[in-house]
Amino acid sequence: MPRTHDDNWDLASSVGATATMVAAGRAMATKDPRGLINDPFAEPLVRAVGVDFFTKMMDGELDVEAIENASAVRVQAMIDGMTVRTKYFDDYFIQSTAATGAGVRQAVILASGLDARAYRLPWPDGTVVYEIDQPRVIEFKTTTLAGLGAEPTAERRTVAIDLRADWPAALSAAGLDPAAPTAWLAEGLLIYLPPEAQDRLFDNITALSAPGSTIATEFVPGIVDFDADRMRERSSSFRDHGVDIDMASLVYAGERNHVLDYLRSKGWDAEGVTRTELFGRNGIEVPPPEYDDPLGEIIFISGRLSG
């Protein structure tokens, strides 16, 4: 079903199901013997959502070779991609809040989904972590983690609002101090925004940021000339197994500003690194050509607001 300006979802459908898929990837990456990331909350959160396909995928109970458009190679490539993505953004927050780094003491996770960084990262004393997402998503994660006895490692403040609404006002009402530096994260978000909404997101972030603030996100060049038919074919295995994900209808394709260029035009000293480079940095073999991600090479971006 095509996106609309007022569509909504839970964690088993539409955009919400992609958050659960990402968490399943983090759960499998956590089990990887290389030990590059550790998210002990990803697996129980996915189990609580209750989508059978993702649960079986985490448990290794899917015969992926029998699933159309799937293979063991493709699954491993997904795990490896989630590993380097998660480690990149984990390291970003650790470096942004370190006393020897930017020393930031407030962080904002946009469209936080099943992200459990507020519970698992070693936040310095006095750090406040704001999580923004739709009310149902925030409530589910908060309730589920409380039921597990999990406690945040920072002061966690939730902002239950759709990013299409006035989230800057809601974030300010929750206590964000625009006069102090902020560490921002927009992970796995931009392809679900129309081009003008992507620009508006970064305009709002910049307006709320004091000099010394940091930002991390990614840019997916393949979204510009996105092949919807190819993506729909690739994601058919999810739908065949009862998962409400049709990526081709969830993303906004077409021309948009390159995130690096746009951030730099707003005063951010931003740099990018490709996913392939991250594989090399972490000693992970680059996926073979048969993986052939329809979204192409992802560029991970981080930067600091000068001033």
Residue pairs with C-beta under 8 A, 6 or more apart in sequence:
1 14
1 246
1 249
2 249
3 192
3 249
3 250
3 252
5 164
6 164
7 14
8 134
8 136
8 162
9 15
9 16
9 17
9 134
9 136
10 16
10 136
10 137
10 140
11 17
11 19
11 20
11 49
11 113
11 114
11 136
11 137
11 140
12 20
12 49
12 50
12 51
12 244
13 244
14 244
14 245
14 250
15 192
15 250
16 113
16 134
16 137
17 51
17 243
17 244
17 245
18 188
18 245
18 247
18 250
19 113
19 114
19 137
19 188
20 46
20 49
20 51
20 54
20 114
21 54
21 238
21 243
21 245
22 82
22 113
22 114
22 188
23 42
23 45
23 46
23 113
23 114
24 42
24 46
24 54
24 57
24 58
25 78
25 79
25 81
25 82
26 37
26 39
26 42
26 82
26 86
27 39
27 42
27 43
27 46
27 58
28 57
28 58
28 79
28 82
29 36
29 37
29 39
29 79
29 80
29 82
29 83
29 86
30 37
30 38
30 39
30 40
30 42
30 43
32 79
32 83
34 83
34 282
34 283
34 284
36 83
36 84
36 87
36 282
37 83
37 86
37 87
37 90
38 120
39 86
39 116
39 120
40 120
41 116
41 119
41 120
41 145
41 148
41 150
42 114
42 116
43 58
44 144
44 148
45 114
45 116
45 141
45 144
45 145
46 54
46 55
46 58
46 114
47 55
47 58
48 140
48 144
49 114
49 140
51 242
51 243
52 241
52 242
53 62
53 238
53 241
53 242
53 243
54 243
56 62
57 75
64 70
64 71
64 72
64 74
64 75
65 71
65 72
67 237
67 240
67 241
68 236
68 237
68 240
69 233
69 234
69 235
69 236
69 237
70 237
71 290
73 287
73 288
73 290
73 291
74 290
74 291
76 287
77 287
77 291
77 293
80 279
80 284
80 285
80 287
81 275
81 287
81 293
81 298
83 282
83 284
84 275
84 278
84 279
84 281
84 282
84 284
85 187
85 188
85 218
85 275
85 278
85 298
85 300
87 278
87 282
88 216
88 273
88 278
88 300
89 117
89 185
89 187
89 216
89 300
90 117
90 121
92 183
92 185
92 214
92 216
92 302
93 107
93 117
93 121
93 183
93 185
93 216
94 121
94 122
95 101
95 102
96 102
96 104
96 107
96 183
96 214
97 103
97 104
97 105
97 107
97 123
97 124
97 127
97 183
98 124
99 124
102 181
102 183
102 212
102 214
102 304
103 181
104 181
104 182
104 183
104 212
104 213
104 214
105 124
105 126
105 127
105 128
105 180
105 181
106 127
106 128
106 129
106 130
106 176
106 177
106 180
106 181
106 182
106 183
107 123
107 127
107 128
107 129
107 130
107 154
107 182
107 183
107 184
107 185
108 129
108 130
108 132
108 171
108 176
108 182
108 183
108 184
108 185
109 115
109 117
109 118
109 129
109 130
109 131
109 132
109 185
109 187
110 132
110 163
110 184
110 185
110 186
110 189
110 201
111 132
111 133
111 163
111 186
111 187
111 188
111 189
111 192
112 131
112 132
112 133
112 137
112 138
112 141
113 133
113 137
113 141
113 188
114 141
115 131
115 187
116 141
116 145
116 150
117 129
118 129
118 131
118 152
118 153
118 154
118 156
119 145
119 150
119 151
119 152
119 153
119 156
120 153
121 153
121 154
122 153
123 129
123 153
123 154
127 154
127 155
128 154
128 155
128 156
128 157
128 175
129 152
129 154
129 155
129 156
129 157
130 157
130 158
130 159
130 171
130 174
130 175
130 176
131 138
131 156
131 157
131 158
131 159
132 158
132 159
132 161
132 163
132 167
132 170
132 171
133 160
134 160
134 161
134 162
135 160
135 161
138 158
138 159
138 160
139 160
142 158
157 174
157 175
158 174
159 167
159 170
159 171
159 174
161 167
161 170
163 189
163 193
163 201
164 197
167 204
168 204
168 207
168 208
171 208
172 178
172 208
176 182
176 208
178 207
178 208
178 209
178 210
179 210
180 210
181 209
181 210
181 211
181 212
181 213
181 214
181 305
182 208
182 209
182 210
182 213
182 214
183 213
183 214
183 215
183 216
184 205
184 209
184 213
184 214
184 215
184 216
185 215
185 216
185 217
186 201
186 205
186 215
186 216
186 217
187 216
187 217
187 218
188 218
189 201
189 217
190 198
190 201
190 217
190 218
190 219
190 220
190 223
190 259
191 220
191 223
191 251
191 252
191 295
192 250
192 251
192 252
193 201
193 252
194 252
195 252
195 254
195 255
195 256
195 257
198 256
198 257
198 259
199 256
199 257
199 262
202 259
202 262
202 263
202 266
203 266
205 215
206 266
206 267
206 268
206 305
209 215
209 305
210 305
210 307
211 305
211 306
211 307
212 304
212 305
212 307
213 304
213 305
214 302
214 303
214 304
214 305
215 263
215 268
215 270
215 301
215 302
215 303
215 304
215 305
216 300
216 301
216 302
216 303
217 259
217 301
217 302
218 259
218 298
218 299
218 300
218 301
219 258
219 259
219 260
219 272
219 298
219 299
219 301
220 295
220 296
220 298
220 299
221 258
221 296
221 297
221 299
222 293
222 294
222 295
222 296
222 297
223 251
223 252
223 253
223 254
223 256
223 295
224 253
224 254
224 255
224 256
225 253
226 251
226 253
226 254
226 294
226 295
227 294
228 248
228 253
229 248
230 294
231 247
231 248
231 251
231 294
231 295
232 246
232 247
232 248
234 247
234 294
235 245
235 246
235 247
235 248
238 245
239 245
239 246
259 270
259 272
259 299
259 301
260 270
260 271
260 272
260 299
260 301
263 270
263 301
263 303
264 270
264 303
267 305
267 306
267 307
268 303
268 304
268 305
268 306
269 303
269 304
269 305
269 306
270 301
270 302
270 303
271 301
271 302
271 303
272 299
272 300
272 301
273 299
273 300
274 297
274 298
274 299
274 300
275 297
275 298
275 299
275 300
276 286
276 297
278 300
279 285
279 286
279 287
280 286
287 293
